[in-house]
Amino acid sequence: MEVHTAVLTGAAMLPIVAGLAQSRAASGAVSADQAEAWLDEQRRRASDGRMLLAVPMFLASATRP
């Protein structure tokens, strides 16, 4: 098992976080208002140069005995 983490910064990541917020609201995990408030906060972070997105990717492989 290996873990690789992509660390991304900048406003270019806003569409990714917007998609996450929208999918959570659509699933009912959060309200639409909560998702929009969180997304507004991320937009402010991006405009202030404080946007950071870390995406862990897990890689596993195995062989049959």
C-alpha positions, 0 to 999 in steps of 0.5 A, a space after each residue: 500500500 502506498 499513499 501519494 498526496 497531490 497538494 494543489 494551490 490557487 483559484 484554479 482548484 475552485 471548480 473541484 471544491 465547488 463540485 464537492 460542495 454541490 455533491 454533498 448538498 445534493 446527497 443531503 449531507 449538508 444543506 445547500 446554504 451550508 455548502 454555499 457558505 463553505 464555498 464562499 469561504 473557499 473563494 475568499 481563501 483563493 482570492 487571498 492567496 490562501 487556497 490549498 487542496 490536498 488530495 490523497 491517492 491510495 495505491 494497492 496491489 496484490 498477487 494471487 498465491 
